[in-house]
């Protein structure tokens, strides 16, 4: 049964690039509507980012109309009926209505159609099965409007069948619930995810990474990931022990410090106790080099930042740099429970109230003291830097010269030079 509602507060439907695309594709026996996430977000009063469009027109007709209007078209997925139109540097994916002809996992054979109901019924969740036409009328063939009111994420049709079509929908179920749902996950969907969990092994690491990183920064991530851990789903993804309590504490620490949600900080809180965990998670999700390095850095000896006095904290800050210091400290704080304690806040605020001075000694200072250029020179410099840090960063010439002399003497003694 269809239900209709007018989307009143959506000026982008009638003006701007989206309105122009709809005007271009409507008429001459064809119809176009905005579908999916843009409709959902507009109804929820949330920001609308990507605007996807469905049309009864075949891809060749979409391209023909775009060319006639001087609009750039890119056949990004033309075998699946998708053409991307670019207006004012904004891309719009335009997809011809489809219906499943044969279903065998992600490689379902699709046929183009003209039936809006059948197109909606082949989508994943009811709140993503809505469409809105150029007049602002929202069309609902799957119960999405009621579920938006209840902030409920439900599969369209039989949950187990929808999951078998693409096992990534297990992760999407929890991610969409974390972003848009309220309360407990839909029971039927939750049980179907558990029943289909072996299918997670068939997914590529890249696809899992994309969904997991989006899930990590969703508003309801803590409860969603706890539900995944309780059902055994999460362990299959990260490949080891998970720490739901530490994740919840990390989210609270971010809030106390006024920091935005960060996927790597939250992922390390969830799944990393030691650097070996970081390497395993990075491999299983095929993280980028930058992401893997961040995970490894945060998981490296984080416990050394617990219970520090200010002198020790300054040395850690000098060695790590402000960002790595803050993130590693936040992990130690979260692992300690994330309580709003003055000592943790004081250590977290150190980069804002103190900047480390520059190490005042250079290679030339040690060459002048008889140390030859080469690897040994680097070792002496490192000894001197350690001494300078231990002396609390002195900059007075006499103190600096004494540190240099002591480093050379110690090095010479230890190496019998």
RALIN-V608289 format. One record per backbone hydrogen bond with DSSP energy under -1.0 kcal/mol. CO is the residue of the C=O (numbers start at 1). NH is the residue of the N-H. If there is no record, write none. Layout:
co:CO nh:NH
co:CO nh:NH
This chain:
co:3 nh:140
co:5 nh:138
co:6 nh:8
co:8 nh:10
co:10 nh:13
co:11 nh:14
co:11 nh:15
co:16 nh:20
co:17 nh:21
co:18 nh:22
co:19 nh:23
co:20 nh:24
co:21 nh:25
co:22 nh:26
co:27 nh:30
co:30 nh:27
co:31 nh:56
co:33 nh:54
co:34 nh:132
co:36 nh:40
co:37 nh:41
co:38 nh:42
co:39 nh:43
co:40 nh:44
co:41 nh:46
co:52 nh:35
co:53 nh:95
co:54 nh:33
co:55 nh:97
co:58 nh:62
co:59 nh:63
co:60 nh:64
co:61 nh:65
co:62 nh:66
co:63 nh:67
co:64 nh:68
co:65 nh:69
co:66 nh:71
co:67 nh:70
co:72 nh:86
co:74 nh:76
co:74 nh:84
co:77 nh:80
co:77 nh:82
co:78 nh:81
co:81 nh:96
co:82 nh:77
co:83 nh:94
co:84 nh:74
co:85 nh:92
co:87 nh:90
co:90 nh:87
co:92 nh:85
co:93 nh:53
co:94 nh:83
co:95 nh:55
co:97 nh:113
co:99 nh:111
co:102 nh:109
co:109 nh:101
co:109 nh:102
co:111 nh:99
co:115 nh:119
co:116 nh:120
co:117 nh:121
co:120 nh:123
co:124 nh:156
co:125 nh:128
co:126 nh:129
co:130 nh:36
co:131 nh:139
co:132 nh:34
co:133 nh:136
co:136 nh:7
co:137 nh:133
co:138 nh:5
co:139 nh:131
co:140 nh:3
co:143 nh:147
co:144 nh:148
co:145 nh:149
co:146 nh:150
co:147 nh:152
co:151 nh:182
co:154 nh:126
co:158 nh:162
co:159 nh:163
co:160 nh:164
co:161 nh:165
co:166 nh:169
co:167 nh:170
co:168 nh:172
co:169 nh:173
co:170 nh:174
co:171 nh:175
co:172 nh:176
co:173 nh:177
co:174 nh:178
co:175 nh:179
co:176 nh:180
co:177 nh:181
co:178 nh:220
co:186 nh:190
co:187 nh:191
co:188 nh:192
co:189 nh:193
co:190 nh:194
co:191 nh:195
co:192 nh:196
co:194 nh:197
co:196 nh:199
co:197 nh:200
co:198 nh:201
co:199 nh:202
co:200 nh:203
co:204 nh:208
co:205 nh:209
co:206 nh:210
co:207 nh:211
co:208 nh:212
co:209 nh:213
co:210 nh:214
co:211 nh:215
co:212 nh:216
co:215 nh:218
co:218 nh:221
co:220 nh:224
co:221 nh:225
co:222 nh:226
co:223 nh:227
co:224 nh:228
co:225 nh:229
co:226 nh:230
co:227 nh:231
co:228 nh:233
co:228 nh:234
co:229 nh:232
co:234 nh:238
co:235 nh:239
co:243 nh:247
co:244 nh:248
co:245 nh:249
co:246 nh:250
co:247 nh:251
co:248 nh:252
co:249 nh:253
co:250 nh:254
co:251 nh:255
co:252 nh:256
co:253 nh:257
co:254 nh:259
co:262 nh:266
co:263 nh:267
co:264 nh:268
co:265 nh:269
co:266 nh:270
co:267 nh:271
co:268 nh:272
co:270 nh:243
co:274 nh:278
co:275 nh:279
co:276 nh:280
co:277 nh:281
co:278 nh:282
co:279 nh:283
co:280 nh:284
co:281 nh:285
co:282 nh:287
co:288 nh:292
co:289 nh:293
co:290 nh:294
co:291 nh:295
co:292 nh:296
co:293 nh:297
co:294 nh:298
co:295 nh:299
co:301 nh:304
co:302 nh:305
co:303 nh:306
co:309 nh:313
co:310 nh:314
co:311 nh:315
co:312 nh:316
co:313 nh:317
co:314 nh:318
co:315 nh:319
co:316 nh:320
co:317 nh:321
co:321 nh:325
co:322 nh:326
co:323 nh:327
co:324 nh:328
co:325 nh:329
co:326 nh:330
co:327 nh:331
co:328 nh:332
co:329 nh:333
co:330 nh:334
co:331 nh:335
co:332 nh:336
co:333 nh:338
co:334 nh:337
co:339 nh:341
co:341 nh:345
co:342 nh:346
co:343 nh:347
co:344 nh:348
co:345 nh:349
co:349 nh:352
co:349 nh:353
co:350 nh:354
co:362 nh:365
co:363 nh:366
co:363 nh:367
co:364 nh:368
co:366 nh:371
co:367 nh:370
co:374 nh:378
co:375 nh:379
co:376 nh:380
co:377 nh:381
co:378 nh:382
co:379 nh:383
co:380 nh:384
co:381 nh:385
co:382 nh:386
co:383 nh:387
co:384 nh:388
co:385 nh:389
co:386 nh:390
co:387 nh:391
co:388 nh:393
co:389 nh:392
co:396 nh:400
co:397 nh:401
co:398 nh:402
co:399 nh:403
co:400 nh:404
co:401 nh:405
co:402 nh:406
co:403 nh:407
co:404 nh:408
co:405 nh:409
co:406 nh:410
co:407 nh:411
co:408 nh:412
co:409 nh:413
co:410 nh:414
co:411 nh:415
co:412 nh:417
